[in-house]
Amino acid sequence: MIEITNKLRSPIQLVVRSKKAPKAFTTLNIPGVGKGHNVRVITDESHTEYIDRVEGLGLISTKKIQE
C-alpha cells in the first residue's frame, strides 16, 4: 500500500490505474491541506509514473506502508 499526502493548499488530481480494468486509467482527487483530508491510500498496483513525476516536483509525498 502507498500513502499519498498532498502538500499544497489547493486540490491535486493524479492519474492512477483503474481497479475495474487492468489497462484503464482513472483520476484520483486529493483535497488540499486546509480541508484535513489530504491523505489517500492506494494499492501498489495503482501506482503510475505520473505519481513519481509529481512527487519529484514537490507537490505530494509518498510513503510505503504495510497492510
HTML snippet that shows the backbone in 3Dmol.js (N, CA, C, O; Angstrom):
<script src="https://3Dmol.org/build/3Dmol-min.js"></script>
<div id="view" style="width:600px;height:400px;position:relative"></div>
<script>
const pdb = `
ATOM      1  N   MET A   1       0.832  -1.164   0.000  1.00  0.00           N
ATOM      2  CA  MET A   1       0.000   0.000   0.000  1.00  0.00           C
ATOM      3  C   MET A   1       0.888   1.243   0.000  1.00  0.00           C
ATOM      4  O   MET A   1       1.984   1.241   0.559  1.00  0.00           O
ATOM      5  N   ILE A   2       0.400   2.282  -0.627  1.00  0.00           N
ATOM      6  CA  ILE A   2       1.132   3.539  -0.719  1.00  0.00           C
ATOM      7  C   ILE A   2       0.246   4.650  -0.179  1.00  0.00           C
ATOM      8  O   ILE A   2      -0.907   4.794  -0.586  1.00  0.00           O
ATOM      9  N   GLU A   3       0.800   5.440   0.747  1.00  0.00           N
ATOM     10  CA  GLU A   3       0.084   6.580   1.320  1.00  0.00           C
ATOM     11  C   GLU A   3       0.543   7.836   0.604  1.00  0.00           C
ATOM     12  O   GLU A   3       1.737   8.135   0.582  1.00  0.00           O
ATOM     13  N   ILE A   4      -0.392   8.576   0.016  1.00  0.00           N
ATOM     14  CA  ILE A   4      -0.085   9.804  -0.717  1.00  0.00           C
ATOM     15  C   ILE A   4      -0.622  10.985   0.072  1.00  0.00           C
ATOM     16  O   ILE A   4      -1.791  11.003   0.458  1.00  0.00           O
ATOM     17  N   THR A   5       0.236  11.977   0.310  1.00  0.00           N
ATOM     18  CA  THR A   5      -0.140  13.176   1.053  1.00  0.00           C
ATOM     19  C   THR A   5       0.028  14.395   0.166  1.00  0.00           C
ATOM     20  O   THR A   5       1.094  14.612  -0.411  1.00  0.00           O
ATOM     21  N   ASN A   6      -1.032  15.193   0.057  1.00  0.00           N
ATOM     22  CA  ASN A   6      -0.984  16.442  -0.700  1.00  0.00           C
ATOM     23  C   ASN A   6      -0.360  17.508   0.182  1.00  0.00           C
ATOM     24  O   ASN A   6      -0.818  17.717   1.305  1.00  0.00           O
ATOM     25  N   LYS A   7       0.679  18.190  -0.300  1.00  0.00           N
ATOM     26  CA  LYS A   7       1.377  19.203   0.483  1.00  0.00           C
ATOM     27  C   LYS A   7       0.943  20.622   0.132  1.00  0.00           C
ATOM     28  O   LYS A   7       1.462  21.580   0.705  1.00  0.00           O
ATOM     29  N   LEU A   8       0.002  20.775  -0.798  1.00  0.00           N
ATOM     30  CA  LEU A   8      -0.456  22.088  -1.231  1.00  0.00           C
ATOM     31  C   LEU A   8      -1.778  22.465  -0.582  1.00  0.00           C
ATOM     32  O   LEU A   8      -2.457  21.616  -0.005  1.00  0.00           O
ATOM     33  N   ARG A   9      -2.144  23.743  -0.678  1.00  0.00           N
ATOM     34  CA  ARG A   9      -3.441  24.194  -0.189  1.00  0.00           C
ATOM     35  C   ARG A   9      -4.550  23.873  -1.188  1.00  0.00           C
ATOM     36  O   ARG A   9      -5.706  23.713  -0.798  1.00  0.00           O
ATOM     37  N   SER A  10      -4.214  23.779  -2.446  1.00  0.00           N
ATOM     38  CA  SER A  10      -5.215  23.506  -3.479  1.00  0.00           C
ATOM     39  C   SER A  10      -5.313  21.999  -3.725  1.00  0.00           C
ATOM     40  O   SER A  10      -4.365  21.259  -3.463  1.00  0.00           O
ATOM     41  N   PRO A  11      -6.471  21.549  -4.232  1.00  0.00           N
ATOM     42  CA  PRO A  11      -6.604  20.121  -4.535  1.00  0.00           C
ATOM     43  C   PRO A  11      -5.694  19.719  -5.688  1.00  0.00           C
ATOM     44  O   PRO A  11      -5.300  20.549  -6.508  1.00  0.00           O
ATOM     45  N   ILE A  12      -5.370  18.442  -5.734  1.00  0.00           N
ATOM     46  CA  ILE A  12      -4.497  17.928  -6.773  1.00  0.00           C
ATOM     47  C   ILE A  12      -5.167  16.716  -7.402  1.00  0.00           C
ATOM     48  O   ILE A  12      -5.862  15.962  -6.721  1.00  0.00           O
ATOM     49  N   GLN A  13      -4.959  16.530  -8.702  1.00  0.00           N
ATOM     50  CA  GLN A  13      -5.570  15.434  -9.434  1.00  0.00           C
ATOM     51  C   GLN A  13      -4.461  14.532  -9.965  1.00  0.00           C
ATOM     52  O   GLN A  13      -3.564  14.998 -10.667  1.00  0.00           O
ATOM     53  N   LEU A  14      -4.517  13.246  -9.634  1.00  0.00           N
ATOM     54  CA  LEU A  14      -3.498  12.286 -10.046  1.00  0.00           C
ATOM     55  C   LEU A  14      -4.089  11.247 -10.975  1.00  0.00           C
ATOM     56  O   LEU A  14      -5.272  10.918 -10.875  1.00  0.00           O
ATOM     57  N   VAL A  15      -3.273  10.730 -11.875  1.00  0.00           N
ATOM     58  CA  VAL A  15      -3.686   9.654 -12.771  1.00  0.00           C
ATOM     59  C   VAL A  15      -3.219   8.340 -12.162  1.00  0.00           C
ATOM     60  O   VAL A  15      -2.026   8.154 -11.922  1.00  0.00           O
ATOM     61  N   VAL A  16      -4.164   7.417 -11.908  1.00  0.00           N
ATOM     62  CA  VAL A  16      -3.854   6.107 -11.337  1.00  0.00           C
ATOM     63  C   VAL A  16      -4.506   5.026 -12.181  1.00  0.00           C
ATOM     64  O   VAL A  16      -5.399   5.302 -12.982  1.00  0.00           O
ATOM     65  N   ARG A  17      -4.055   3.799 -11.996  1.00  0.00           N
ATOM     66  CA  ARG A  17      -4.650   2.678 -12.714  1.00  0.00           C
ATOM     67  C   ARG A  17      -6.019   2.357 -12.117  1.00  0.00           C
ATOM     68  O   ARG A  17      -6.218   2.450 -10.906  1.00  0.00           O
ATOM     69  N   SER A  18      -6.946   1.983 -12.974  1.00  0.00           N
ATOM     70  CA  SER A  18      -8.298   1.657 -12.553  1.00  0.00           C
ATOM     71  C   SER A  18      -8.341   0.294 -11.877  1.00  0.00           C
ATOM     72  O   SER A  18      -7.564  -0.596 -12.221  1.00  0.00           O
ATOM     73  N   LYS A  19      -9.243   0.128 -10.919  1.00  0.00           N
ATOM     74  CA  LYS A  19      -9.425  -1.162 -10.255  1.00  0.00           C
ATOM     75  C   LYS A  19     -10.251  -2.117 -11.099  1.00  0.00           C
ATOM     76  O   LYS A  19     -10.129  -3.333 -10.957  1.00  0.00           O
ATOM     77  N   LYS A  20     -11.093  -1.578 -11.981  1.00  0.00           N
ATOM     78  CA  LYS A  20     -12.027  -2.396 -12.750  1.00  0.00           C
ATOM     79  C   LYS A  20     -11.414  -2.997 -14.008  1.00  0.00           C
ATOM     80  O   LYS A  20     -11.689  -4.150 -14.340  1.00  0.00           O
ATOM     81  N   ALA A  21     -10.598  -2.239 -14.702  1.00  0.00           N
ATOM     82  CA  ALA A  21      -9.989  -2.715 -15.945  1.00  0.00           C
ATOM     83  C   ALA A  21      -8.468  -2.642 -15.813  1.00  0.00           C
ATOM     84  O   ALA A  21      -7.938  -1.622 -15.372  1.00  0.00           O
ATOM     85  N   PRO A  22      -7.766  -3.700 -16.188  1.00  0.00           N
ATOM     86  CA  PRO A  22      -6.307  -3.723 -15.957  1.00  0.00           C
ATOM     87  C   PRO A  22      -5.503  -2.696 -16.754  1.00  0.00           C
ATOM     88  O   PRO A  22      -4.448  -2.258 -16.296  1.00  0.00           O
ATOM     89  N   LYS A  23      -5.980  -2.307 -17.933  1.00  0.00           N
ATOM     90  CA  LYS A  23      -5.219  -1.370 -18.756  1.00  0.00           C
ATOM     91  C   LYS A  23      -5.818   0.035 -18.767  1.00  0.00           C
ATOM     92  O   LYS A  23      -5.329   0.904 -19.489  1.00  0.00           O
ATOM     93  N   ALA A  24      -6.856   0.270 -17.987  1.00  0.00           N
ATOM     94  CA  ALA A  24      -7.524   1.572 -17.960  1.00  0.00           C
ATOM     95  C   ALA A  24      -6.938   2.450 -16.858  1.00  0.00           C
ATOM     96  O   ALA A  24      -6.357   1.958 -15.891  1.00  0.00           O
ATOM     97  N   PHE A  25      -7.103   3.755 -17.027  1.00  0.00           N
ATOM     98  CA  PHE A  25      -6.646   4.729 -16.045  1.00  0.00           C
ATOM     99  C   PHE A  25      -7.827   5.558 -15.570  1.00  0.00           C
ATOM    100  O   PHE A  25      -8.822   5.694 -16.282  1.00  0.00           O
ATOM    101  N   THR A  26      -7.721   6.105 -14.382  1.00  0.00           N
ATOM    102  CA  THR A  26      -8.733   6.984 -13.819  1.00  0.00           C
ATOM    103  C   THR A  26      -8.028   8.073 -13.024  1.00  0.00           C
ATOM    104  O   THR A  26      -6.810   8.026 -12.853  1.00  0.00           O
ATOM    105  N   THR A  27      -8.777   9.044 -12.541  1.00  0.00           N
ATOM    106  CA  THR A  27      -8.168  10.130 -11.776  1.00  0.00           C
ATOM    107  C   THR A  27      -8.502   9.988 -10.292  1.00  0.00           C
ATOM    108  O   THR A  27      -9.547   9.454  -9.921  1.00  0.00           O
ATOM    109  N   LEU A  28      -7.606  10.469  -9.472  1.00  0.00           N
ATOM    110  CA  LEU A  28      -7.772  10.471  -8.025  1.00  0.00           C
ATOM    111  C   LEU A  28      -7.625  11.911  -7.565  1.00  0.00           C
ATOM    112  O   LEU A  28      -6.573  12.523  -7.748  1.00  0.00           O
ATOM    113  N   ASN A  29      -8.686  12.454  -6.965  1.00  0.00           N
ATOM    114  CA  ASN A  29      -8.657  13.825  -6.466  1.00  0.00           C
ATOM    115  C   ASN A  29      -8.315  13.813  -4.986  1.00  0.00           C
ATOM    116  O   ASN A  29      -8.963  13.126  -4.196  1.00  0.00           O
ATOM    117  N   ILE A  30      -7.290  14.577  -4.615  1.00  0.00           N
ATOM    118  CA  ILE A  30      -6.879  14.694  -3.217  1.00  0.00           C
ATOM    119  C   ILE A  30      -7.072  16.141  -2.801  1.00  0.00           C
ATOM    120  O   ILE A  30      -6.463  17.030  -3.397  1.00  0.00           O
ATOM    121  N   PRO A  31      -7.915  16.411  -1.780  1.00  0.00           N
ATOM    122  CA  PRO A  31      -8.144  17.790  -1.335  1.00  0.00           C
ATOM    123  C   PRO A  31      -6.885  18.437  -0.778  1.00  0.00           C
ATOM    124  O   PRO A  31      -5.894  17.757  -0.510  1.00  0.00           O
ATOM    125  N   GLY A  32      -6.928  19.742  -0.605  1.00  0.00           N
ATOM    126  CA  GLY A  32      -5.793  20.495  -0.086  1.00  0.00           C
ATOM    127  C   GLY A  32      -5.603  20.339   1.411  1.00  0.00           C
ATOM    128  O   GLY A  32      -6.399  19.679   2.080  1.00  0.00           O
ATOM    129  N   VAL A  33      -4.552  20.945   1.933  1.00  0.00           N
ATOM    130  CA  VAL A  33      -4.167  20.829   3.332  1.00  0.00           C
ATOM    131  C   VAL A  33      -5.236  21.402   4.257  1.00  0.00           C
ATOM    132  O   VAL A  33      -5.460  20.843   5.331  1.00  0.00           O
ATOM    133  N   GLY A  34      -5.895  22.475   3.890  1.00  0.00           N
ATOM    134  CA  GLY A  34      -6.858  23.132   4.761  1.00  0.00           C
ATOM    135  C   GLY A  34      -8.081  22.296   5.081  1.00  0.00           C
ATOM    136  O   GLY A  34      -8.720  22.541   6.104  1.00  0.00           O
ATOM    137  N   LYS A  35      -8.434  21.335   4.272  1.00  0.00           N
ATOM    138  CA  LYS A  35      -9.619  20.513   4.482  1.00  0.00           C
ATOM    139  C   LYS A  35      -9.391  19.411   5.516  1.00  0.00           C
ATOM    140  O   LYS A  35     -10.354  18.908   6.095  1.00  0.00           O
ATOM    141  N   GLY A  36      -8.150  19.031   5.756  1.00  0.00           N
ATOM    142  CA  GLY A  36      -7.858  17.992   6.741  1.00  0.00           C
ATOM    143  C   GLY A  36      -7.985  16.576   6.214  1.00  0.00           C
ATOM    144  O   GLY A  36      -7.790  15.623   6.969  1.00  0.00           O
ATOM    145  N   HIS A  37      -8.306  16.413   4.941  1.00  0.00           N
ATOM    146  CA  HIS A  37      -8.442  15.084   4.333  1.00  0.00           C
ATOM    147  C   HIS A  37      -7.437  14.921   3.207  1.00  0.00           C
ATOM    148  O   HIS A  37      -7.772  14.371   2.158  1.00  0.00           O
ATOM    149  N   ASN A  38      -6.224  15.382   3.401  1.00  0.00           N
ATOM    150  CA  ASN A  38      -5.240  15.427   2.325  1.00  0.00           C
ATOM    151  C   ASN A  38      -4.392  14.166   2.233  1.00  0.00           C
ATOM    152  O   ASN A  38      -3.310  14.208   1.648  1.00  0.00           O
ATOM    153  N   VAL A  39      -4.846  13.038   2.796  1.00  0.00           N
ATOM    154  CA  VAL A  39      -4.098  11.782   2.737  1.00  0.00           C
ATOM    155  C   VAL A  39      -4.978  10.714   2.100  1.00  0.00           C
ATOM    156  O   VAL A  39      -6.138  10.551   2.479  1.00  0.00           O
ATOM    157  N   ARG A  40      -4.424   9.985   1.127  1.00  0.00           N
ATOM    158  CA  ARG A  40      -5.123   8.875   0.483  1.00  0.00           C
ATOM    159  C   ARG A  40      -4.208   7.663   0.482  1.00  0.00           C
ATOM    160  O   ARG A  40      -2.986   7.803   0.426  1.00  0.00           O
ATOM    161  N   VAL A  41      -4.791   6.480   0.543  1.00  0.00           N
ATOM    162  CA  VAL A  41      -4.039   5.233   0.490  1.00  0.00           C
ATOM    163  C   VAL A  41      -4.480   4.471  -0.753  1.00  0.00           C
ATOM    164  O   VAL A  41      -5.673   4.245  -0.959  1.00  0.00           O
ATOM    165  N   ILE A  42      -3.508   4.072  -1.589  1.00  0.00           N
ATOM    166  CA  ILE A  42      -3.808   3.300  -2.789  1.00  0.00           C
ATOM    167  C   ILE A  42      -2.998   2.009  -2.761  1.00  0.00           C
ATOM    168  O   ILE A  42      -2.043   1.879  -1.995  1.00  0.00           O
ATOM    169  N   THR A  43      -3.384   1.066  -3.596  1.00  0.00           N
ATOM    170  CA  THR A  43      -2.646  -0.184  -3.685  1.00  0.00           C
ATOM    171  C   THR A  43      -1.400   0.010  -4.541  1.00  0.00           C
ATOM    172  O   THR A  43      -1.299   0.982  -5.291  1.00  0.00           O
ATOM    173  N   ASP A  44      -0.465  -0.907  -4.428  1.00  0.00           N
ATOM    174  CA  ASP A  44       0.761  -0.829  -5.217  1.00  0.00           C
ATOM    175  C   ASP A  44       0.479  -0.950  -6.707  1.00  0.00           C
ATOM    176  O   ASP A  44       1.208  -0.382  -7.521  1.00  0.00           O
ATOM    177  N   GLU A  45      -0.564  -1.679  -7.076  1.00  0.00           N
ATOM    178  CA  GLU A  45      -0.891  -1.870  -8.482  1.00  0.00           C
ATOM    179  C   GLU A  45      -1.404  -0.594  -9.144  1.00  0.00           C
ATOM    180  O   GLU A  45      -1.312  -0.453 -10.363  1.00  0.00           O
ATOM    181  N   SER A  46      -1.946   0.339  -8.352  1.00  0.00           N
ATOM    182  CA  SER A  46      -2.491   1.590  -8.887  1.00  0.00           C
ATOM    183  C   SER A  46      -1.414   2.638  -9.156  1.00  0.00           C
ATOM    184  O   SER A  46      -1.701   3.658  -9.782  1.00  0.00           O
ATOM    185  N   HIS A  47      -0.201   2.416  -8.705  1.00  0.00           N
ATOM    186  CA  HIS A  47       0.893   3.382  -8.829  1.00  0.00           C
ATOM    187  C   HIS A  47       1.282   3.562 -10.293  1.00  0.00           C
ATOM    188  O   HIS A  47       1.364   2.584 -11.038  1.00  0.00           O
ATOM    189  N   THR A  48       1.523   4.806 -10.711  1.00  0.00           N
ATOM    190  CA  THR A  48       1.941   5.116 -12.082  1.00  0.00           C
ATOM    191  C   THR A  48       3.190   5.996 -12.066  1.00  0.00           C
ATOM    192  O   THR A  48       3.599   6.492 -11.017  1.00  0.00           O
ATOM    193  N   GLU A  49       3.785   6.180 -13.238  1.00  0.00           N
ATOM    194  CA  GLU A  49       4.955   7.039 -13.373  1.00  0.00           C
ATOM    195  C   GLU A  49       4.590   8.497 -13.110  1.00  0.00           C
ATOM    196  O   GLU A  49       5.430   9.286 -12.678  1.00  0.00           O
ATOM    197  N   TYR A  50       3.337   8.849 -13.371  1.00  0.00           N
ATOM    198  CA  TYR A  50       2.867  10.215 -13.149  1.00  0.00           C
ATOM    199  C   TYR A  50       2.992  10.597 -11.675  1.00  0.00           C
ATOM    200  O   TYR A  50       3.329  11.738 -11.360  1.00  0.00           O
ATOM    201  N   ILE A  51       2.727   9.663 -10.776  1.00  0.00           N
ATOM    202  CA  ILE A  51       2.847   9.926  -9.345  1.00  0.00           C
ATOM    203  C   ILE A  51       4.294  10.216  -8.979  1.00  0.00           C
ATOM    204  O   ILE A  51       4.562  11.103  -8.168  1.00  0.00           O
ATOM    205  N   ASP A  52       5.235   9.476  -9.572  1.00  0.00           N
ATOM    206  CA  ASP A  52       6.658   9.737  -9.331  1.00  0.00           C
ATOM    207  C   ASP A  52       7.061  11.130  -9.810  1.00  0.00           C
ATOM    208  O   ASP A  52       7.836  11.818  -9.146  1.00  0.00           O
ATOM    209  N   ARG A  53       6.537  11.542 -10.958  1.00  0.00           N
ATOM    210  CA  ARG A  53       6.870  12.849 -11.521  1.00  0.00           C
ATOM    211  C   ARG A  53       6.338  13.983 -10.651  1.00  0.00           C
ATOM    212  O   ARG A  53       7.035  14.973 -10.428  1.00  0.00           O
ATOM    213  N   VAL A  54       5.111  13.845 -10.160  1.00  0.00           N
ATOM    214  CA  VAL A  54       4.510  14.876  -9.305  1.00  0.00           C
ATOM    215  C   VAL A  54       5.236  14.940  -7.955  1.00  0.00           C
ATOM    216  O   VAL A  54       5.385  16.017  -7.377  1.00  0.00           O
ATOM    217  N   GLU A  55       5.679  13.799  -7.465  1.00  0.00           N
ATOM    218  CA  GLU A  55       6.442  13.788  -6.217  1.00  0.00           C
ATOM    219  C   GLU A  55       7.791  14.479  -6.408  1.00  0.00           C
ATOM    220  O   GLU A  55       8.264  15.165  -5.502  1.00  0.00           O
ATOM    221  N   GLY A  56       8.409  14.308  -7.565  1.00  0.00           N
ATOM    222  CA  GLY A  56       9.672  14.975  -7.863  1.00  0.00           C
ATOM    223  C   GLY A  56       9.530  16.489  -7.905  1.00  0.00           C
ATOM    224  O   GLY A  56      10.481  17.208  -7.598  1.00  0.00           O
ATOM    225  N   LEU A  57       8.356  16.979  -8.282  1.00  0.00           N
ATOM    226  CA  LEU A  57       8.099  18.415  -8.299  1.00  0.00           C
ATOM    227  C   LEU A  57       7.829  18.973  -6.900  1.00  0.00           C
ATOM    228  O   LEU A  57       7.815  20.189  -6.713  1.00  0.00           O
ATOM    229  N   GLY A  58       7.615  18.097  -5.921  1.00  0.00           N
ATOM    230  CA  GLY A  58       7.380  18.538  -4.550  1.00  0.00           C
ATOM    231  C   GLY A  58       5.932  18.821  -4.222  1.00  0.00           C
ATOM    232  O   GLY A  58       5.653  19.445  -3.199  1.00  0.00           O
ATOM    233  N   LEU A  59       4.997  18.386  -5.055  1.00  0.00           N
ATOM    234  CA  LEU A  59       3.581  18.657  -4.808  1.00  0.00           C
ATOM    235  C   LEU A  59       2.962  17.651  -3.828  1.00  0.00           C
ATOM    236  O   LEU A  59       2.043  17.990  -3.083  1.00  0.00           O
ATOM    237  N   ILE A  60       3.468  16.425  -3.834  1.00  0.00           N
ATOM    238  CA  ILE A  60       2.947  15.389  -2.946  1.00  0.00           C
ATOM    239  C   ILE A  60       4.119  14.658  -2.298  1.00  0.00           C
ATOM    240  O   ILE A  60       5.268  14.794  -2.721  1.00  0.00           O
ATOM    241  N   SER A  61       3.807  13.886  -1.273  1.00  0.00           N
ATOM    242  CA  SER A  61       4.813  12.992  -0.686  1.00  0.00           C
ATOM    243  C   SER A  61       4.190  11.604  -0.611  1.00  0.00           C
ATOM    244  O   SER A  61       2.993  11.467  -0.359  1.00  0.00           O
ATOM    245  N   THR A  62       5.004  10.579  -0.829  1.00  0.00           N
ATOM    246  CA  THR A  62       4.511   9.215  -0.774  1.00  0.00           C
ATOM    247  C   THR A  62       5.284   8.449   0.294  1.00  0.00           C
ATOM    248  O   THR A  62       6.441   8.743   0.593  1.00  0.00           O
ATOM    249  N   LYS A  63       4.599   7.461   0.855  1.00  0.00           N
ATOM    250  CA  LYS A  63       5.218   6.622   1.871  1.00  0.00           C
ATOM    251  C   LYS A  63       4.646   5.219   1.703  1.00  0.00           C
ATOM    252  O   LYS A  63       3.432   5.046   1.597  1.00  0.00           O
ATOM    253  N   LYS A  64       5.521   4.223   1.681  1.00  0.00           N
ATOM    254  CA  LYS A  64       5.090   2.841   1.578  1.00  0.00           C
ATOM    255  C   LYS A  64       4.713   2.342   2.961  1.00  0.00           C
ATOM    256  O   LYS A  64       5.494   2.478   3.903  1.00  0.00           O
ATOM    257  N   ILE A  65       3.517   1.763   3.098  1.00  0.00           N
ATOM    258  CA  ILE A  65       3.063   1.248   4.386  1.00  0.00           C
ATOM    259  C   ILE A  65       2.713  -0.219   4.260  1.00  0.00           C
ATOM    260  O   ILE A  65       2.388  -0.703   3.176  1.00  0.00           O
ATOM    261  N   GLN A  66       2.781  -0.919   5.372  1.00  0.00           N
ATOM    262  CA  GLN A  66       2.432  -2.331   5.408  1.00  0.00           C
ATOM    263  C   GLN A  66       0.954  -2.471   5.746  1.00  0.00           C
ATOM    264  O   GLN A  66       0.401  -1.642   6.469  1.00  0.00           O
ATOM    265  N   GLU A  67       0.321  -3.499   5.233  1.00  0.00           N
ATOM    266  CA  GLU A  67      -1.103  -3.733   5.495  1.00  0.00           C
ATOM    267  C   GLU A  67      -1.336  -4.249   6.871  1.00  0.00           C
ATOM    268  O   GLU A  67      -2.480  -4.498   7.252  1.00  0.00           O
TER     269      GLU A  67
END
`;
const viewer = $3Dmol.createViewer("view");
viewer.addModel(pdb, "pdb");
viewer.setStyle({}, {cartoon: {color: "spectrum"}});
viewer.zoomTo();
viewer.render();
</script>
